[in-house]
């Protein structure tokens, strides 16, 4: 769709039905112990994503 060449489709089978990927287990444990979780989400879209094909796909 957005030129990802099937990256996410190919990545999902590696979970084999698990809740999270093996390399993320430690982070999941820390998250469970956290008192507060803060998330940073920039409001600026990186320049490479400001292309006409990207804008067309996102807005259609």
N, C-alpha and C positions, 0 to 999 in steps of 0.2 A: 504494500500500500504506500508507504512512505520511503521506499527504497531500503528497507532494513534487511533485505535478502533472507527473510525467514529466521532472523536471529532469535526472536522470542519463541517462535514455534519450535525451533530446534532446542531451545534451552529448557522449555517446560518438561519434556519427558525425563530430564535428569532428576527431577524431584521424586519420581516414582511413587506418587501418592502421599509423600511426606508433607507436613505443614510448611516446613522451610528447608532450604538447601543445607547440606551438611556444614558448609563453611559459615553459616549464619547462626548456628545453634548457640554459640556463646553470646552473641548480641541479643538473642531472644531471651536468654536467662537474665542478662543485665536489664533488659526492658521490664521484665517481671518484677525486679527488685527496685525499680526506679520510683521515686516519690513524685517527680514531675518530668514530663517529656516535652521538650521544646523542638519545634520544627522550623527550619529556615526555608523559605520559598521566595526566591528573588522575583521581583515584578518585571524585570527586564528579560526579554527573550534574547538569547545569544544571537549574534549577527548571522551565523551560518543558518539558523532556523528562520531568518527573515527573508527567505527566498520566495519567489512567486509560486513555484510548485507546492511548497510547504503550506503557504497561506491558502492556496486553492483547496488542498486536501483537508485542512483543518476546518475550513468554512463550508465545505460541501456536505 
